[in-house]
Amino acid sequence: MAATVSSVIVSPLPGGTVLVSGLATLSANYQAAGETMDLSSYLTGSPIIVMSGDDGYVPQSDRGTAAANTIQLYEAGADAAALDEVANGTNVAAVICTFHAHGLSV
């Protein structure tokens, strides 16, 4: 599934780069290894993406391309060890992640 990107603000920076900020809402059926977040309307190449989440989840960008970047969600597991990825099929439709992406302008 794909994350829905909204509330996008594009800020031009020197050197043909831009800072893109916005919200990414995840789907009702989380896919193991992450959900795609397409920023190709704003950026090209492999942007640097910083994310924060809500509802106790920790989001992470896999640093893919602007068109095929994925958001992976992690949570505290029962083993009290490192964070575990959210299980495949989990309903995370209420999770909204804030993101800031820096890269080459389209």
Contact map, one row per residue, 1 for C-alpha under 8 A:
1110000000000000000000000010111000110000000000000000000000000000000000000000000000000000000000000000000000
1111000000000000000000000110000000111100000000000000000000000000000000000000000000000000000000000000000000
1111100000000000000000011110000000111100000000000000000000000000000000000000000000000000000000000000000000
0111110000000000000000011110000000001000000000000000000000000000000000000000000000000000000000000000000000
0011111100000000000001111000000000001100000000000000000000000000000000000000000000000000000000000000000000
0001111100000000000001110000000000000000000000000000000000000000000000000000000000000000000000000000000000
0000111110000000000011100000000000000000000000000000000000000000000000000000000000000000000000000000000000
0000111111000000000111100000000000000000000000000000000000000000000000000000000000000000000000000000000000
0000001111100000000111000000000000000000000000000000000000000000000000000000000000000000000000000000000000
0000000111110000011110000000000000000000010000000000000000000000000000000000000000000000000000000000000000
0000000011111000011100000000000000000000000000000000000000000000000000000000000000000000000000000000000000
0000000001111101111000000000000000000000000000000000000000000000000000000000000000000000000000000000000000
0000000000111111111000000000000000000000000000000000000000000000000000000000000000000000000000000000000000
0000000000011111110000000000000000000000000000000000000000000000000000000000000000000000000000000000000000
0000000000001111100000000000000000000000000000000000000000000000000000000000000000000000000000000000000000
0000000000011111110000000000000000000000000000000000000000000000000000000000000000000000000000000000000110
0000000000011111111000000000000000000000000000000000000000000000000000000000000000000000000000000000011110
0000000001111101111100000000000000000000001000000000000000000000000000000000000000000000000000000000011110
0000000001111000111110000000000000000000000000000000000000000000000000000000000000000000000000000001111000
0000000111100000011111000000000000000000010000000000000000000000000000000000000000000000000000000001110000
0000001111000000001111100000000000000000000000000000000000000000000000000000000000000000000000000111100000
0000111110000000000111110000000000000000000000000000000000000000000000000000000000000000000000000111000000
0000111100000000000011111000000000000000000000000000000000000000000000000000000000000000000000011110000000
0011110000000000000001111100000000001000000000000000000000000000000000000000000000000000000000011110000000
0011100000000000000000111110000000000000000000000000000000000000000000000000000000000000000011111000000000
0111000000000000000000011111010000100000000000000000000000000000000000000000000000000000000111110000000000
1111000000000000000000001111110000000000000000000000000000000000000000000000000000000000001110000000000000
0000000000000000000000000111110000000000000000000000000000000000000000000000000000000000111110000000000000
1000000000000000000000000011111000000000000000000000000000000000000000000000000000000001111110000000000000
1000000000000000000000000111111101100000000000000000000000000000000000000000000000000111111100000000000000
1000000000000000000000000000111111100000000000000000000000000000000000000000000000000011100000000000000000
0000000000000000000000000000011111100000000000000000000000000000000000000000000000001111100000000000000000
0000000000000000000000000000001111100000000000000000000000000000000001010000000000000000000000000000000000
0000000000000000000000000000011111110000000000000000000000000000000001111000000000000000000000000000000000
1110000000000000000000000100011111111000000000000000000000000000000001110000000000000000000000000000000000
1110000000000000000000000000000001111100000000000000000000000000000111100000000000000000000000000000000000
0111100000000000000000010000000000111110000000000000000000000000001111100000000000000000000000000000000000
0110100000000000000000000000000000011111100000000000000000000000011110000000000000000000000000000000000000
0000000000000000000000000000000000001111111000000000000000000000011010000000000000000000000000000000000000
0000000000000000000000000000000000000111111100000000000000000000011000000000000000000000000000000000000001
0000000000000000000000000000000000000111111000000000000000000000000000000000000000000000000000000000000001
0000000001000000000100000000000000000011111100000000000000000000000000000000000000000000000000000000000011
0000000000000000010000000000000000000011111110100000000000000000010000000000000000000000000000000000001111
0000000000000000000000000000000000000001011111100000000000000000111000000000000000000000000000000000001111
0000000000000000000000000000000000000000001111100000000000000000110000000000000000000000000000000000001100
0000000000000000000000000000000000000000000111110000000000000011110000000000000000000000000000000000001000
0000000000000000000000000000000000000000001111111000000000000011110000000000000000000000000000000000111100
0000000000000000000000000000000000000000000001111100000000000010000000000000000000000000000000000000111000
0000000000000000000000000000000000000000000000111110000000001010000000000000000000000000000000000011110000
0000000000000000000000000000000000000000000000011111000000011000000000000000000000000000000000000011100000
0000000000000000000000000000000000000000000000001111100000111000000000000000000000000000000000001111000000
0000000000000000000000000000000000000000000000000111110001100000000000000000000000000000000000001110000000
0000000000000000000000000000000000000000000000000011111111100000000000000000000000000000000000111100000000
0000000000000000000000000000000000000000000000000001111111000000000000000000000000000000000000111000000000
0000000000000000000000000000000000000000000000000000111110000000000000000000000000000000000000100000000000
0000000000000000000000000000000000000000000000000000111111000000000000000010000000000000000000000000000000
0000000000000000000000000000000000000000000000000000111111100000000000001110000000000000000000100000000000
0000000000000000000000000000000000000000000000000001110111110000000000001110000000000000000000000000000000
0000000000000000000000000000000000000000000000000011100011111000000000111100000000000000000000001000000000
0000000000000000000000000000000000000000000000000110000001111100000000111100000000000000000000000000000000
0000000000000000000000000000000000000000000000001110000000111111000011110000000000000000000000000000000000
0000000000000000000000000000000000000000000000000000000000011111000011110000000000000000000000000000000000
0000000000000000000000000000000000000000000001111000000000001111100011000000000000000000000000000000000000
0000000000000000000000000000000000000000000001100000000000001111110111000000000000000000000000000000000000
0000000000000000000000000000000000000000000111100000000000000011111110000000000000000000000000000000000000
0000000000000000000000000000000000000111001111100000000000000001111110000000000000000000000000000000000000
0000000000000000000000000000000000001111000100000000000000000000111110000000000000000000000000000000000000
0000000000000000000000000000000000011100000000000000000000000001111111000000000000000000000000000000000000
0000000000000000000000000000000000011110000000000000000000001111111111100000000000000000000000000000000000
0000000000000000000000000000000011111000000000000000000000001111000111110000000000000000000000000000000000
0000000000000000000000000000000001111000000000000000000000111100000011111000000000000000000000000000000000
0000000000000000000000000000000011100000000000000000000000111100000001111100000000001000000000000000000000
0000000000000000000000000000000001000000000000000000000011110000000000111110000000001100000000000000000000
0000000000000000000000000000000000000000000000000000000011110000000000011111000000111100000000000000000000
0000000000000000000000000000000000000000000000000000000111000000000000001111100000111100000000000000000000
0000000000000000000000000000000000000000000000000000000000000000000000000111110111110000000000000000000000
0000000000000000000000000000000000000000000000000000000000000000000000000011111111110000000000000000000000
0000000000000000000000000000000000000000000000000000000000000000000000000001111100000000000000000000000000
0000000000000000000000000000000000000000000000000000000000000000000000000000111110000000000000000000000000
0000000000000000000000000000000000000000000000000000000000000000000000000001111111000000000000000000000000
0000000000000000000000000000000000000000000000000000000000000000000000000001101111100000000000000000000000
0000000000000000000000000000000000000000000000000000000000000000000000000001100111110000000000000000000000
0000000000000000000000000000000000000000000000000000000000000000000000000111100011111000000000000000000000
0000000000000000000000000000000000000000000000000000000000000000000000000111100001111100000000000000000000
0000000000000000000000000000000100000000000000000000000000000000000000011110000000111110000000000000000000
0000000000000000000000000000010100000000000000000000000000000000000000001110000000011111010000000000000000
0000000000000000000000000000011100000000000000000000000000000000000000000000000000001111110000000000000000
0000000000000000000000000000111100000000000000000000000000000000000000000000000000000111110000000000000000
0000000000000000000000000001111100000000000000000000000000000000000000000000000000000011111000000000000000
0000000000000000000000000001110000000000000000000000000000000000000000000000000000000111111100000000000000
0000000000000000000000000011110000000000000000000000000000000000000000000000000000000000111111000000000000
0000000000000000000000000111110000000000000000000000000000000000000000000000000000000000011111100000000000
0000000000000000000000001111100000000000000000000000000000000000000000000000000000000000001111110000000000
0000000000000000000000001100000000000000000000000000000000000000000000000000000000000000001111110000000000
0000000000000000000000001100000000000000000000000000111010000000000000000000000000000000000111111000000000
0000000000000000000000111100000000000000000000000000110000000000000000000000000000000000000011111100000000
0000000000000000000000111000000000000000000000000011110000100000000000000000000000000000000000111110000000
0000000000000000000011110000000000000000000000000011100000000000000000000000000000000000000000011111000000
0000000000000000000011110000000000000000000000001111000000000000000000000000000000000000000000001111100000
0000000000000000001111000000000000000000000000001110000000000000000000000000000000000000000000000111110000
0000000000000000001110000000000000000000000000111100000000000000000000000000000000000000000000000011111000
0000000000000000111100000000000000000000000000111000000000000000000000000000000000000000000000000001111100
0000000000000000111000000000000000000000001111110000000000000000000000000000000000000000000000000000111110
0000000000000001110000000000000000000000001110100000000000000000000000000000000000000000000000000000011111
0000000000000001110000000000000000000000011100000000000000000000000000000000000000000000000000000000001111
0000000000000000000000000000000000000001111100000000000000000000000000000000000000000000000000000000000111
